[in-house]
Amino acid sequence: MEKKNIVFMFKNQKNDLTDYKMLKISMKQWFRLYDGEVENIYICGVYTEQDIKDIVNNLTENFLKKYKVKIINAKNIPKQFDTNKTNRANFQLISAWKHLQKPFIVATNDIFPIKKIDDSYLNMEYMIKYPDINKIPEDKYYWWLENYRRTYEYFKSKYNFENKIVYEGHNPYYITKEFMDFYLADPNLLFNMDRDTILTFWNKMNGREVLREKYIVTTFIRNKWQIKKKELQKAKMINATLPNHPKTKSLLSKILLK
């Protein structure tokens, strides 16, 4: 199996040590449990000099060296991207591609492997959120679903391709030159549509399967504990929502590699 580069689009959201703690956990798990050699792990974002110092201080130089971690600093974000978190995340993806110019896995600090995984888990959605986007009540819409609808309408209008299924999303995905050539060819795709949702539609349009149910399990949804023991035994990855909750901490202490 070919070596893979793994890119974390990291921003310290909570202004405390939680994000760094989860970032370290996720990097360790990916480095040890991805069933293929990791060439390098990258942290990609728009950082000040102080941001870089904070990353190095919190992760430590020994950790960065051991897990082959490097930093991609886009430094300045164009005004048209610095409007909302969707567009900023899209800019991070573009920056990572311009820097690496080769395929990479996009990972996050709150979703990570708990058992061996391989390429067959990349670009795979783990749950159907709504079976038909046209039947979602208006009061259910929020920013992510609005972005999803824009993607749905774009592919239907431009390619006559209709994907009514809304997947749960937030999964590890694999970026290739073929996809980036498609993505960068139309500026309309770069704004107010999520790059991972676009990738899902693009894969489906090209006849690829995108659903692999229940390989990711989530700790909390709307402050309600979700984990069932049987599901956890089968799961390959975990979405550690509310990481500071005692139940999440207890679970992680039992299932993570030391």
Residue, then its C-alpha position, 0 to 999 in steps of 0.5 A: m500500500e502506498k504511503k499517505n500524507i494526512v492533513f489536519m485543517f486545524k484551528n484552536q476553536k475553544n481557546d483552551l487545551t482541549d483542541y490540542k489534546m484531541l489533535k494529539i490523540s487523533m494524530k497518534q491514532w491515525f499514525r498507528l492505525y492507518d493500514g499503510e505507512v504514513e509519509n507525513i502528517y501536516i497541520c494546515g491553516v492561516y497562522t500568526e507567528q504566535d499561533i505557530k509557537d502555540i502549536v509547537n509548545n502544545l504538541t512539543e517538538n518531540f511529538l512533532k518529530k516522532y509523528k512526522v508532523k509538519i506545518i503548512n501556513a497559508k499566512n494570508i487569507p483572501k477576503q472572499f474566503d474570510t467570510n464564514k467557516t465553510n469558505r475558510a475551510n475551503f481555503q485551507l484545502i486549496s492551500a494544502w493542495k497547492h503546497l503538497q501537489k499530491p494526494f492526501i487524507v483530510a483528517t480532523n481532531d475529533i474523529f479518529p480510528i480506534k481500530k485498523i482502517d485502510d483506504s476502503y474507509l476513505n470518502m465513505e459516509y457512515m450514516i444517512k441523515y435524511p433520505d430525501i433533501n426535498k422533504i426536509p422541513e424548513d425549521k430543520y435547516y441550519w448552515w450546514l444543510e443550507n450548504y448541502r442544498r447549494t451543492y445539490e442544486y449545483f450538481k442538478s443544474k449543471y450536470n443533471f445529476e440528482n442526489k437526494i440523500v443527505y448523509e451524516g457527513h464529517n468523515p475522513y476523505y481522500i483528495t486527489k488531483e482528479f478531484m482538485d482539477f474538477y473542484l478548482a475549475d469552477p469558482n462557484l464551487l469554492f464558496n458556501m458549499d462544503r468541499d467534503t460534500i462536493l467530493t461526495f456528490w462528485n464521487k456519486m456522479n462518477g459511479r462510486e459507492v459512498l455509504r459504509e454504515k456505522y463504521i463511525v460511532t458518535t459519543f454525544i448528539r444534542n447532549k444525549w449519549q449515543i454509544k451502544k456497546k455492540e456498535l462500539q465493538k464493530a466500529k472502526m472510528i469514533n466521533a468524540t463529541l463533548p470530549n470533556h464530558p466524564k463519559t467521553k473521557s472514561l470511554l477514551s481512556k479504555i479504547l485509545l492506544k497508549 
